[in-house]
Amino acid sequence: MNNFNYDKVCYRTEQQDENVALRNIKTGEIGFTFGCTNSGETIQVKLANGELDTWSRDECVEVASEPKP
């Protein structure tokens, strides 16, 4: 995820209280945002099974912005 998309996702998460759907490109997991750490460029996500995780911006992509096969 580039800087622009990271900033946009974090703004929507923290300022608009939106849970943005992200896909981890390494694991394929889907998570929903609930926070961002600007200094570490990480995003906190809640997985479908209820677990919490932290992903770096480089290992995820917004589900809606994924390229179509």
CHARMM-style PDB file with segment names, atoms N, HN, CA, C and O in Angstrom:
ATOM      1  N   MET     1       0.858  -1.161   0.000  1.00  0.00      PROA
ATOM      2  CA  MET     1       0.000   0.000   0.000  1.00  0.00      PROA
ATOM      3  C   MET     1       0.908   1.229   0.000  1.00  0.00      PROA
ATOM      4  O   MET     1       1.800   1.355   0.839  1.00  0.00      PROA
ATOM      5  N   ASN     2       0.672   2.119  -0.939  1.00  0.00      PROA
ATOM      6  HN  ASN     2      -0.053   2.016  -1.620  1.00  0.00      PROA
ATOM      7  CA  ASN     2       1.511   3.317  -1.004  1.00  0.00      PROA
ATOM      8  C   ASN     2       1.101   4.320   0.080  1.00  0.00      PROA
ATOM      9  O   ASN     2       0.097   4.131   0.766  1.00  0.00      PROA
ATOM     10  N   ASN     3       1.895   5.388   0.224  1.00  0.00      PROA
ATOM     11  HN  ASN     3       2.711   5.541  -0.334  1.00  0.00      PROA
ATOM     12  CA  ASN     3       1.651   6.375   1.281  1.00  0.00      PROA
ATOM     13  C   ASN     3       0.273   7.003   1.176  1.00  0.00      PROA
ATOM     14  O   ASN     3      -0.406   7.182   2.187  1.00  0.00      PROA
ATOM     15  N   PHE     4      -0.148   7.342  -0.042  1.00  0.00      PROA
ATOM     16  HN  PHE     4       0.403   7.197  -0.863  1.00  0.00      PROA
ATOM     17  CA  PHE     4      -1.451   7.980  -0.226  1.00  0.00      PROA
ATOM     18  C   PHE     4      -2.576   7.075   0.269  1.00  0.00      PROA
ATOM     19  O   PHE     4      -3.447   7.519   1.018  1.00  0.00      PROA
ATOM     20  N   ASN     5      -2.561   5.807  -0.147  1.00  0.00      PROA
ATOM     21  HN  ASN     5      -1.854   5.446  -0.756  1.00  0.00      PROA
ATOM     22  CA  ASN     5      -3.607   4.867   0.270  1.00  0.00      PROA
ATOM     23  C   ASN     5      -3.562   4.608   1.765  1.00  0.00      PROA
ATOM     24  O   ASN     5      -4.605   4.497   2.410  1.00  0.00      PROA
ATOM     25  N   TYR     6      -2.356   4.512   2.323  1.00  0.00      PROA
ATOM     26  HN  TYR     6      -1.509   4.603   1.799  1.00  0.00      PROA
ATOM     27  CA  TYR     6      -2.196   4.318   3.773  1.00  0.00      PROA
ATOM     28  C   TYR     6      -2.824   5.485   4.525  1.00  0.00      PROA
ATOM     29  O   TYR     6      -3.589   5.282   5.469  1.00  0.00      PROA
ATOM     30  N   ASP     7      -2.503   6.707   4.106  1.00  0.00      PROA
ATOM     31  HN  ASP     7      -1.882   6.872   3.340  1.00  0.00      PROA
ATOM     32  CA  ASP     7      -3.053   7.898   4.765  1.00  0.00      PROA
ATOM     33  C   ASP     7      -4.572   7.935   4.634  1.00  0.00      PROA
ATOM     34  O   ASP     7      -5.268   8.306   5.580  1.00  0.00      PROA
ATOM     35  N   LYS     8      -5.087   7.553   3.471  1.00  0.00      PROA
ATOM     36  HN  LYS     8      -4.521   7.251   2.703  1.00  0.00      PROA
ATOM     37  CA  LYS     8      -6.532   7.558   3.224  1.00  0.00      PROA
ATOM     38  C   LYS     8      -7.235   6.531   4.118  1.00  0.00      PROA
ATOM     39  O   LYS     8      -8.265   6.832   4.721  1.00  0.00      PROA
ATOM     40  N   VAL     9      -6.678   5.328   4.199  1.00  0.00      PROA
ATOM     41  HN  VAL     9      -5.841   5.084   3.709  1.00  0.00      PROA
ATOM     42  CA  VAL     9      -7.259   4.274   5.033  1.00  0.00      PROA
ATOM     43  C   VAL     9      -7.221   4.695   6.501  1.00  0.00      PROA
ATOM     44  O   VAL     9      -8.197   4.501   7.225  1.00  0.00      PROA
ATOM     45  N   CYS    10      -6.112   5.263   6.942  1.00  0.00      PROA
ATOM     46  HN  CYS    10      -5.319   5.420   6.354  1.00  0.00      PROA
ATOM     47  CA  CYS    10      -6.002   5.688   8.340  1.00  0.00      PROA
ATOM     48  C   CYS    10      -6.957   6.839   8.652  1.00  0.00      PROA
ATOM     49  O   CYS    10      -7.535   6.886   9.738  1.00  0.00      PROA
ATOM     50  N   TYR    11      -7.124   7.754   7.718  1.00  0.00      PROA
ATOM     51  HN  TYR    11      -6.654   7.716   6.836  1.00  0.00      PROA
ATOM     52  CA  TYR    11      -8.064   8.850   7.916  1.00  0.00      PROA
ATOM     53  C   TYR    11      -9.486   8.306   8.065  1.00  0.00      PROA
ATOM     54  O   TYR    11     -10.208   8.692   8.984  1.00  0.00      PROA
ATOM     55  N   ARG    12      -9.881   7.418   7.168  1.00  0.00      PROA
ATOM     56  HN  ARG    12      -9.294   7.104   6.422  1.00  0.00      PROA
ATOM     57  CA  ARG    12     -11.217   6.832   7.231  1.00  0.00      PROA
ATOM     58  C   ARG    12     -11.424   6.046   8.518  1.00  0.00      PROA
ATOM     59  O   ARG    12     -12.514   6.063   9.089  1.00  0.00      PROA
ATOM     60  N   THR    13     -10.376   5.355   8.980  1.00  0.00      PROA
ATOM     61  HN  THR    13      -9.490   5.342   8.517  1.00  0.00      PROA
ATOM     62  CA  THR    13     -10.469   4.550  10.192  1.00  0.00      PROA
ATOM     63  C   THR    13     -10.573   5.428  11.432  1.00  0.00      PROA
ATOM     64  O   THR    13     -11.447   5.221  12.275  1.00  0.00      PROA
ATOM     65  N   GLU    14      -9.682   6.408  11.542  1.00  0.00      PROA
ATOM     66  HN  GLU    14      -8.972   6.576  10.857  1.00  0.00      PROA
ATOM     67  CA  GLU    14      -9.575   7.173  12.779  1.00  0.00      PROA
ATOM     68  C   GLU    14     -10.448   8.419  12.825  1.00  0.00      PROA
ATOM     69  O   GLU    14     -10.870   8.824  13.909  1.00  0.00      PROA
ATOM     70  N   GLN    15     -10.731   9.034  11.695  1.00  0.00      PROA
ATOM     71  HN  GLN    15     -10.388   8.705  10.815  1.00  0.00      PROA
ATOM     72  CA  GLN    15     -11.523  10.259  11.693  1.00  0.00      PROA
ATOM     73  C   GLN    15     -12.993  10.015  11.363  1.00  0.00      PROA
ATOM     74  O   GLN    15     -13.862  10.771  11.796  1.00  0.00      PROA
ATOM     75  N   GLN    16     -13.269   8.970  10.605  1.00  0.00      PROA
ATOM     76  HN  GLN    16     -12.563   8.355  10.254  1.00  0.00      PROA
ATOM     77  CA  GLN    16     -14.641   8.698  10.196  1.00  0.00      PROA
ATOM     78  C   GLN    16     -15.204   7.424  10.839  1.00  0.00      PROA
ATOM     79  O   GLN    16     -16.311   6.997  10.512  1.00  0.00      PROA
ATOM     80  N   ASP    17     -14.441   6.825  11.749  1.00  0.00      PROA
ATOM     81  HN  ASP    17     -13.541   7.172  12.015  1.00  0.00      PROA
ATOM     82  CA  ASP    17     -14.861   5.609  12.458  1.00  0.00      PROA
ATOM     83  C   ASP    17     -15.332   4.511  11.506  1.00  0.00      PROA
ATOM     84  O   ASP    17     -16.325   3.830  11.766  1.00  0.00      PROA
ATOM     85  N   GLU    18     -14.605   4.352  10.401  1.00  0.00      PROA
ATOM     86  HN  GLU    18     -13.799   4.905  10.190  1.00  0.00      PROA
ATOM     87  CA  GLU    18     -14.934   3.330   9.407  1.00  0.00      PROA
ATOM     88  C   GLU    18     -13.971   2.161   9.564  1.00  0.00      PROA
ATOM     89  O   GLU    18     -12.772   2.362   9.757  1.00  0.00      PROA
ATOM     90  N   ASN    19     -14.488   0.953   9.481  1.00  0.00      PROA
ATOM     91  HN  ASN    19     -15.462   0.789   9.324  1.00  0.00      PROA
ATOM     92  CA  ASN    19     -13.653  -0.248   9.505  1.00  0.00      PROA
ATOM     93  C   ASN    19     -13.411  -0.665   8.066  1.00  0.00      PROA
ATOM     94  O   ASN    19     -14.284  -1.253   7.428  1.00  0.00      PROA
ATOM     95  N   VAL    20     -12.226  -0.362   7.556  1.00  0.00      PROA
ATOM     96  HN  VAL    20     -11.516   0.115   8.074  1.00  0.00      PROA
ATOM     97  CA  VAL    20     -11.885  -0.612   6.159  1.00  0.00      PROA
ATOM     98  C   VAL    20     -11.409  -2.057   6.009  1.00  0.00      PROA
ATOM     99  O   VAL    20     -10.582  -2.523   6.792  1.00  0.00      PROA
ATOM    100  N   ALA    21     -11.923  -2.759   5.014  1.00  0.00      PROA
ATOM    101  HN  ALA    21     -12.595  -2.380   4.377  1.00  0.00      PROA
ATOM    102  CA  ALA    21     -11.524  -4.142   4.755  1.00  0.00      PROA
ATOM    103  C   ALA    21     -10.181  -4.154   4.020  1.00  0.00      PROA
ATOM    104  O   ALA    21     -10.024  -3.518   2.977  1.00  0.00      PROA
ATOM    105  N   LEU    22      -9.215  -4.890   4.583  1.00  0.00      PROA
ATOM    106  HN  LEU    22      -9.342  -5.407   5.430  1.00  0.00      PROA
ATOM    107  CA  LEU    22      -7.894  -5.043   3.982  1.00  0.00      PROA
ATOM    108  C   LEU    22      -7.588  -6.518   3.800  1.00  0.00      PROA
ATOM    109  O   LEU    22      -8.081  -7.365   4.546  1.00  0.00      PROA
ATOM    110  N   ARG    23      -6.764  -6.815   2.794  1.00  0.00      PROA
ATOM    111  HN  ARG    23      -6.364  -6.127   2.189  1.00  0.00      PROA
ATOM    112  CA  ARG    23      -6.276  -8.182   2.583  1.00  0.00      PROA
ATOM    113  C   ARG    23      -4.769  -8.170   2.810  1.00  0.00      PROA
ATOM    114  O   ARG    23      -4.053  -7.319   2.281  1.00  0.00      PROA
ATOM    115  N   ASN    24      -4.302  -9.132   3.607  1.00  0.00      PROA
ATOM    116  HN  ASN    24      -4.883  -9.823   4.036  1.00  0.00      PROA
ATOM    117  CA  ASN    24      -2.865  -9.307   3.801  1.00  0.00      PROA
ATOM    118  C   ASN    24      -2.346 -10.061   2.577  1.00  0.00      PROA
ATOM    119  O   ASN    24      -2.755 -11.196   2.329  1.00  0.00      PROA
ATOM    120  N   ILE    25      -1.444  -9.436   1.810  1.00  0.00      PROA
ATOM    121  HN  ILE    25      -1.112  -8.514   2.011  1.00  0.00      PROA
ATOM    122  CA  ILE    25      -0.981 -10.052   0.562  1.00  0.00      PROA
ATOM    123  C   ILE    25      -0.051 -11.239   0.797  1.00  0.00      PROA
ATOM    124  O   ILE    25       0.194 -12.020  -0.122  1.00  0.00      PROA
ATOM    125  N   LYS    26       0.470 -11.384   2.017  1.00  0.00      PROA
ATOM    126  HN  LYS    26       0.270 -10.749   2.763  1.00  0.00      PROA
ATOM    127  CA  LYS    26       1.329 -12.532   2.325  1.00  0.00      PROA
ATOM    128  C   LYS    26       0.514 -13.753   2.734  1.00  0.00      PROA
ATOM    129  O   LYS    26       0.833 -14.879   2.355  1.00  0.00      PROA
ATOM    130  N   THR    27      -0.556 -13.516   3.522  1.00  0.00      PROA
ATOM    131  HN  THR    27      -0.815 -12.600   3.830  1.00  0.00      PROA
ATOM    132  CA  THR    27      -1.322 -14.636   4.061  1.00  0.00      PROA
ATOM    133  C   THR    27      -2.679 -14.822   3.408  1.00  0.00      PROA
ATOM    134  O   THR    27      -3.271 -15.897   3.507  1.00  0.00      PROA
ATOM    135  N   GLY    28      -3.183 -13.786   2.738  1.00  0.00      PROA
ATOM    136  HN  GLY    28      -2.702 -12.913   2.657  1.00  0.00      PROA
ATOM    137  CA  GLY    28      -4.503 -13.846   2.128  1.00  0.00      PROA
ATOM    138  C   GLY    28      -5.635 -13.541   3.091  1.00  0.00      PROA
ATOM    139  O   GLY    28      -6.795 -13.497   2.682  1.00  0.00      PROA
ATOM    140  N   GLU    29      -5.320 -13.330   4.369  1.00  0.00      PROA
ATOM    141  HN  GLU    29      -4.377 -13.366   4.701  1.00  0.00      PROA
ATOM    142  CA  GLU    29      -6.346 -13.048   5.365  1.00  0.00      PROA
ATOM    143  C   GLU    29      -7.001 -11.687   5.114  1.00  0.00      PROA
ATOM    144  O   GLU    29      -6.383 -10.768   4.576  1.00  0.00      PROA
ATOM    145  N   ILE    30      -8.259 -11.586   5.517  1.00  0.00      PROA
ATOM    146  HN  ILE    30      -8.761 -12.332   5.955  1.00  0.00      PROA
ATOM    147  CA  ILE    30      -8.997 -10.331   5.463  1.00  0.00      PROA
ATOM    148  C   ILE    30      -9.112  -9.815   6.889  1.00  0.00      PROA
ATOM    149  O   ILE    30      -9.423 -10.566   7.814  1.00  0.00      PROA
ATOM    150  N   GLY    31      -8.860  -8.537   7.050  1.00  0.00      PROA
ATOM    151  HN  GLY    31      -8.607  -7.927   6.299  1.00  0.00      PROA
ATOM    152  CA  GLY    31      -9.009  -7.900   8.356  1.00  0.00      PROA
ATOM    153  C   GLY    31      -9.694  -6.565   8.199  1.00  0.00      PROA
ATOM    154  O   GLY    31      -9.688  -5.979   7.116  1.00  0.00      PROA
ATOM    155  N   PHE    32     -10.289  -6.078   9.286  1.00  0.00      PROA
ATOM    156  HN  PHE    32     -10.293  -6.555  10.166  1.00  0.00      PROA
ATOM    157  CA  PHE    32     -10.983  -4.799   9.289  1.00  0.00      PROA
ATOM    158  C   PHE    32     -10.268  -3.850  10.235  1.00  0.00      PROA
ATOM    159  O   PHE    32     -10.026  -4.180  11.396  1.00  0.00      PROA
ATOM    160  N   THR    33      -9.936  -2.683   9.737  1.00  0.00      PROA
ATOM    161  HN  THR    33     -10.133  -2.414   8.794  1.00  0.00      PROA
ATOM    162  CA  THR    33      -9.116  -1.734  10.484  1.00  0.00      PROA
ATOM    163  C   THR    33      -9.842  -1.216  11.719  1.00  0.00      PROA
ATOM    164  O   THR    33     -11.064  -1.062  11.739  1.00  0.00      PROA
ATOM    165  N   PHE    34      -9.028  -0.950  12.763  1.00  0.00      PROA
ATOM    166  HN  PHE    34      -8.036  -1.075  12.747  1.00  0.00      PROA
ATOM    167  CA  PHE    34      -9.549  -0.251  13.929  1.00  0.00      PROA
ATOM    168  C   PHE    34      -8.549   0.753  14.469  1.00  0.00      PROA
ATOM    169  O   PHE    34      -8.841   1.442  15.446  1.00  0.00      PROA
ATOM    170  N   GLY    35      -7.361   0.856  13.850  1.00  0.00      PROA
ATOM    171  HN  GLY    35      -7.124   0.296  13.056  1.00  0.00      PROA
ATOM    172  CA  GLY    35      -6.373   1.836  14.276  1.00  0.00      PROA
ATOM    173  C   GLY    35      -5.150   1.812  13.389  1.00  0.00      PROA
ATOM    174  O   GLY    35      -4.910   0.862  12.644  1.00  0.00      PROA
ATOM    175  N   CYS    36      -4.368   2.903  13.491  1.00  0.00      PROA
ATOM    176  HN  CYS    36      -4.562   3.675  14.097  1.00  0.00      PROA
ATOM    177  CA  CYS    36      -3.127   3.021  12.730  1.00  0.00      PROA
ATOM    178  C   CYS    36      -2.023   3.542  13.637  1.00  0.00      PROA
ATOM    179  O   CYS    36      -2.281   4.258  14.604  1.00  0.00      PROA
ATOM    180  N   THR    37      -0.800   3.177  13.314  1.00  0.00      PROA
ATOM    181  HN  THR    37      -0.590   2.595  12.528  1.00  0.00      PROA
ATOM    182  CA  THR    37       0.367   3.700  14.009  1.00  0.00      PROA
ATOM    183  C   THR    37       1.221   4.395  12.969  1.00  0.00      PROA
ATOM    184  O   THR    37       1.940   3.744  12.211  1.00  0.00      PROA
ATOM    185  N   ASN    38       1.144   5.715  12.932  1.00  0.00      PROA
ATOM    186  HN  ASN    38       0.560   6.243  13.548  1.00  0.00      PROA
ATOM    187  CA  ASN    38       1.849   6.471  11.901  1.00  0.00      PROA
ATOM    188  C   ASN    38       3.362   6.318  11.983  1.00  0.00      PROA
ATOM    189  O   ASN    38       4.023   6.214  10.950  1.00  0.00      PROA
ATOM    190  N   SER    39       3.922   6.301  13.188  1.00  0.00      PROA
ATOM    191  HN  SER    39       3.384   6.386  14.027  1.00  0.00      PROA
ATOM    192  CA  SER    39       5.381   6.208  13.307  1.00  0.00      PROA
ATOM    193  C   SER    39       5.915   4.883  12.776  1.00  0.00      PROA
ATOM    194  O   SER    39       7.001   4.842  12.197  1.00  0.00      PROA
ATOM    195  N   GLY    40       5.170   3.808  12.964  1.00  0.00      PROA
ATOM    196  HN  GLY    40       4.288   3.841  13.434  1.00  0.00      PROA
ATOM    197  CA  GLY    40       5.610   2.504  12.493  1.00  0.00      PROA
ATOM    198  C   GLY    40       4.999   2.102  11.175  1.00  0.00      PROA
ATOM    199  O   GLY    40       5.321   1.048  10.628  1.00  0.00      PROA
ATOM    200  N   GLU    41       4.100   2.954  10.654  1.00  0.00      PROA
ATOM    201  HN  GLU    41       3.838   3.810  11.098  1.00  0.00      PROA
ATOM    202  CA  GLU    41       3.385   2.663   9.414  1.00  0.00      PROA
ATOM    203  C   GLU    41       2.733   1.286   9.455  1.00  0.00      PROA
ATOM    204  O   GLU    41       2.870   0.482   8.533  1.00  0.00      PROA
ATOM    205  N   THR    42       2.019   1.042  10.555  1.00  0.00      PROA
ATOM    206  HN  THR    42       1.908   1.696  11.304  1.00  0.00      PROA
ATOM    207  CA  THR    42       1.283  -0.213  10.700  1.00  0.00      PROA
ATOM    208  C   THR    42      -0.198   0.076  10.862  1.00  0.00      PROA
ATOM    209  O   THR    42      -0.603   1.185  11.209  1.00  0.00      PROA
ATOM    210  N   ILE    43      -0.991  -0.948  10.601  1.00  0.00      PROA
ATOM    211  HN  ILE    43      -0.661  -1.849  10.319  1.00  0.00      PROA
ATOM    212  CA  ILE    43      -2.435  -0.862  10.720  1.00  0.00      PROA
ATOM    213  C   ILE    43      -2.897  -2.000  11.625  1.00  0.00      PROA
ATOM    214  O   ILE    43      -2.522  -3.156  11.429  1.00  0.00      PROA
ATOM    215  N   GLN    44      -3.713  -1.660  12.615  1.00  0.00      PROA
ATOM    216  HN  GLN    44      -4.018  -0.721  12.775  1.00  0.00      PROA
ATOM    217  CA  GLN    44      -4.281  -2.668  13.493  1.00  0.00      PROA
ATOM    218  C   GLN    44      -5.575  -3.162  12.865  1.00  0.00      PROA
ATOM    219  O   GLN    44      -6.418  -2.369  12.447  1.00  0.00      PROA
ATOM    220  N   VAL    45      -5.724  -4.483  12.803  1.00  0.00      PROA
ATOM    221  HN  VAL    45      -5.039  -5.128  13.143  1.00  0.00      PROA
ATOM    222  CA  VAL    45      -6.893  -5.085  12.173  1.00  0.00      PROA
ATOM    223  C   VAL    45      -7.524  -6.124  13.085  1.00  0.00      PROA
ATOM    224  O   VAL    45      -6.867  -6.724  13.935  1.00  0.00      PROA
ATOM    225  N   LYS    46      -8.822  -6.313  12.879  1.00  0.00      PROA
ATOM    226  HN  LYS    46      -9.356  -5.825  12.188  1.00  0.00      PROA
ATOM    227  CA  LYS    46      -9.554  -7.390  13.544  1.00  0.00      PROA
ATOM    228  C   LYS    46      -9.889  -8.414  12.479  1.00  0.00      PROA
ATOM    229  O   LYS    46     -10.517  -8.087  11.472  1.00  0.00      PROA
ATOM    230  N   LEU    47      -9.469  -9.659  12.697  1.00  0.00      PROA
ATOM    231  HN  LEU    47      -8.958  -9.924  13.514  1.00  0.00      PROA
ATOM    232  CA  LEU    47      -9.695 -10.741  11.741  1.00  0.00      PROA
ATOM    233  C   LEU    47     -11.096 -11.324  11.915  1.00  0.00      PROA
ATOM    234  O   LEU    47     -11.763 -11.067  12.917  1.00  0.00      PROA
ATOM    235  N   ALA    48     -11.528 -12.093  10.952  1.00  0.00      PROA
ATOM    236  HN  ALA    48     -10.986 -12.301  10.137  1.00  0.00      PROA
ATOM    237  CA  ALA    48     -12.866 -12.691  10.966  1.00  0.00      PROA
ATOM    238  C   ALA    48     -13.091 -13.572  12.189  1.00  0.00      PROA
ATOM    239  O   ALA    48     -14.216 -13.679  12.678  1.00  0.00      PROA
ATOM    240  N   ASN    49     -12.034 -14.202  12.684  1.00  0.00      PROA
ATOM    241  HN  ASN    49     -11.120 -14.116  12.287  1.00  0.00      PROA
ATOM    242  CA  ASN    49     -12.171 -15.082  13.848  1.00  0.00      PROA
ATOM    243  C   ASN    49     -12.127 -14.315  15.172  1.00  0.00      PROA
ATOM    244  O   ASN    49     -12.163 -14.923  16.242  1.00  0.00      PROA
ATOM    245  N   GLY    50     -12.050 -12.976  15.102  1.00  0.00      PROA
ATOM    246  HN  GLY    50     -12.021 -12.483  14.233  1.00  0.00      PROA
ATOM    247  CA  GLY    50     -12.058 -12.144  16.302  1.00  0.00      PROA
ATOM    248  C   GLY    50     -10.682 -11.771  16.826  1.00  0.00      PROA
ATOM    249  O   GLY    50     -10.564 -10.919  17.707  1.00  0.00      PROA
ATOM    250  N   GLU    51      -9.641 -12.402  16.292  1.00  0.00      PROA
ATOM    251  HN  GLU    51      -9.737 -13.094  15.576  1.00  0.00      PROA
ATOM    252  CA  GLU    51      -8.280 -12.086  16.730  1.00  0.00      PROA
ATOM    253  C   GLU    51      -7.864 -10.710  16.231  1.00  0.00      PROA
ATOM    254  O   GLU    51      -8.331 -10.240  15.194  1.00  0.00      PROA
ATOM    255  N   LEU    52      -6.979 -10.076  16.988  1.00  0.00      PROA
ATOM    256  HN  LEU    52      -6.599 -10.458  17.831  1.00  0.00      PROA
ATOM    257  CA  LEU    52      -6.413  -8.792  16.601  1.00  0.00      PROA
ATOM    258  C   LEU    52      -5.012  -9.013  16.060  1.00  0.00      PROA
ATOM    259  O   LEU    52      -4.288  -9.892  16.529  1.00  0.00      PROA
ATOM    260  N   ASP    53      -4.635  -8.216  15.075  1.00  0.00      PROA
ATOM    261  HN  ASP    53      -5.223  -7.502  14.694  1.00  0.00      PROA
ATOM    262  CA  ASP    53      -3.306  -8.344  14.473  1.00  0.00      PROA
ATOM    263  C   ASP    53      -2.837  -6.967  14.032  1.00  0.00      PROA
ATOM    264  O   ASP    53      -3.627  -6.027  13.952  1.00  0.00      PROA
ATOM    265  N   THR    54      -1.560  -6.859  13.749  1.00  0.00      PROA
ATOM    266  HN  THR    54      -0.918  -7.623  13.814  1.00  0.00      PROA
ATOM    267  CA  THR    54      -0.973  -5.624  13.234  1.00  0.00      PROA
ATOM    268  C   THR    54      -0.234  -5.961  11.954  1.00  0.00      PROA
ATOM    269  O   THR    54       0.605  -6.861  11.924  1.00  0.00      PROA
ATOM    270  N   TRP    55      -0.556  -5.228  10.893  1.00  0.00      PROA
ATOM    271  HN  TRP    55      -1.238  -4.496  10.917  1.00  0.00      PROA
ATOM    272  CA  TRP    55       0.080  -5.435   9.596  1.00  0.00      PROA
ATOM    273  C   TRP    55       0.812  -4.177   9.190  1.00  0.00      PROA
ATOM    274  O   TRP    55       0.344  -3.067   9.446  1.00  0.00      PROA
ATOM    275  N   SER    56       1.967  -4.349   8.554  1.00  0.00      PROA
ATOM    276  HN  SER    56       2.347  -5.250   8.346  1.00  0.00      PROA
ATOM    277  CA  SER    56       2.665  -3.184   8.001  1.00  0.00      PROA
ATOM    278  C   SER    56       1.936  -2.770   6.731  1.00  0.00      PROA
ATOM    279  O   SER    56       1.264  -3.584   6.097  1.00  0.00      PROA
ATOM    280  N   ARG    57       2.072  -1.506   6.365  1.00  0.00      PROA
ATOM    281  HN  ARG    57       2.618  -0.845   6.880  1.00  0.00      PROA
ATOM    282  CA  ARG    57       1.353  -1.012   5.184  1.00  0.00      PROA
ATOM    283  C   ARG    57       1.832  -1.698   3.914  1.00  0.00      PROA
ATOM    284  O   ARG    57       1.104  -1.744   2.922  1.00  0.00      PROA
ATOM    285  N   ASP    58       3.056  -2.236   3.933  1.00  0.00      PROA
ATOM    286  HN  ASP    58       3.647  -2.199   4.739  1.00  0.00      PROA
ATOM    287  CA  ASP    58       3.614  -2.901   2.754  1.00  0.00      PROA
ATOM    288  C   ASP    58       3.035  -4.291   2.511  1.00  0.00      PROA
ATOM    289  O   ASP    58       3.181  -4.842   1.420  1.00  0.00      PROA
ATOM    290  N   GLU    59       2.377  -4.865   3.527  1.00  0.00      PROA
ATOM    291  HN  GLU    59       2.259  -4.417   4.414  1.00  0.00      PROA
ATOM    292  CA  GLU    59       1.870  -6.227   3.366  1.00  0.00      PROA
ATOM    293  C   GLU    59       0.353  -6.296   3.234  1.00  0.00      PROA
ATOM    294  O   GLU    59      -0.230  -7.372   3.365  1.00  0.00      PROA
ATOM    295  N   CYS    60      -0.294  -5.152   2.973  1.00  0.00      PROA
ATOM    296  HN  CYS    60       0.180  -4.278   2.866  1.00  0.00      PROA
ATOM    297  CA  CYS    60      -1.740  -5.205   2.821  1.00  0.00      PROA
ATOM    298  C   CYS    60      -2.231  -4.274   1.725  1.00  0.00      PROA
ATOM    299  O   CYS    60      -1.537  -3.351   1.297  1.00  0.00      PROA
ATOM    300  N   VAL    61      -3.451  -4.551   1.287  1.00  0.00      PROA
ATOM    301  HN  VAL    61      -4.014  -5.301   1.635  1.00  0.00      PROA
ATOM    302  CA  VAL    61      -4.097  -3.774   0.240  1.00  0.00      PROA
ATOM    303  C   VAL    61      -5.582  -3.676   0.595  1.00  0.00      PROA
ATOM    304  O   VAL    61      -6.164  -4.613   1.141  1.00  0.00      PROA
ATOM    305  N   GLU    62      -6.173  -2.549   0.282  1.00  0.00      PROA
ATOM    306  HN  GLU    62      -5.700  -1.788  -0.162  1.00  0.00      PROA
ATOM    307  CA  GLU    62      -7.609  -2.406   0.522  1.00  0.00      PROA
ATOM    308  C   GLU    62      -8.352  -3.350  -0.393  1.00  0.00      PROA
ATOM    309  O   GLU    62      -8.045  -3.419  -1.583  1.00  0.00      PROA
ATOM    310  N   VAL    63      -9.312  -4.072   0.125  1.00  0.00      PROA
ATOM    311  HN  VAL    63      -9.561  -4.016   1.092  1.00  0.00      PROA
ATOM    312  CA  VAL    63     -10.034  -5.073  -0.648  1.00  0.00      PROA
ATOM    313  C   VAL    63     -10.717  -4.431  -1.849  1.00  0.00      PROA
ATOM    314  O   VAL    63     -10.676  -4.997  -2.942  1.00  0.00      PROA
ATOM    315  N   ALA    64     -11.328  -3.294  -1.688  1.00  0.00      PROA
ATOM    316  HN  ALA    64     -11.361  -2.835  -0.800  1.00  0.00      PROA
ATOM    317  CA  ALA    64     -12.045  -2.634  -2.787  1.00  0.00      PROA
ATOM    318  C   ALA    64     -11.108  -2.162  -3.901  1.00  0.00      PROA
ATOM    319  O   ALA    64     -11.544  -1.968  -5.036  1.00  0.00      PROA
ATOM    320  N   SER    65      -9.821  -1.979  -3.582  1.00  0.00      PROA
ATOM    321  HN  SER    65      -9.467  -2.137  -2.660  1.00  0.00      PROA
ATOM    322  CA  SER    65      -8.891  -1.457  -4.585  1.00  0.00      PROA
ATOM    323  C   SER    65      -8.026  -2.543  -5.232  1.00  0.00      PROA
ATOM    324  O   SER    65      -7.113  -2.235  -5.999  1.00  0.00      PROA
ATOM    325  N   GLU    66      -8.312  -3.810  -4.923  1.00  0.00      PROA
ATOM    326  HN  GLU    66      -9.053  -4.060  -4.300  1.00  0.00      PROA
ATOM    327  CA  GLU    66      -7.532  -4.893  -5.526  1.00  0.00      PROA
ATOM    328  C   GLU    66      -7.777  -4.940  -7.028  1.00  0.00      PROA
ATOM    329  O   GLU    66      -8.901  -4.722  -7.481  1.00  0.00      PROA
ATOM    330  N   PRO    67      -6.748  -5.219  -7.792  1.00  0.00      PROA
ATOM    331  CA  PRO    67      -6.962  -5.374  -9.239  1.00  0.00      PROA
ATOM    332  C   PRO    67      -7.801  -6.610  -9.528  1.00  0.00      PROA
ATOM    333  O   PRO    67      -7.673  -7.630  -8.851  1.00  0.00      PROA
ATOM    334  N   LYS    68      -8.646  -6.512 -10.522  1.00  0.00      PROA
ATOM    335  HN  LYS    68      -8.750  -5.683 -11.072  1.00  0.00      PROA
ATOM    336  CA  LYS    68      -9.496  -7.638 -10.916  1.00  0.00      PROA
ATOM    337  C   LYS    68      -8.684  -8.601 -11.781  1.00  0.00      PROA
ATOM    338  O   LYS    68      -7.930  -8.159 -12.648  1.00  0.00      PROA
ATOM    339  N   PRO    69      -8.827  -9.934 -11.555  1.00  0.00      PROA
ATOM    340  CA  PRO    69      -8.081 -10.914 -12.358  1.00  0.00      PROA
ATOM    341  C   PRO    69      -8.586 -10.998 -13.777  1.00  0.00      PROA
ATOM    342  OT1 PRO    69      -8.061 -11.776 -14.574  1.00  0.00      PROA
TER     343      PRO     69
END
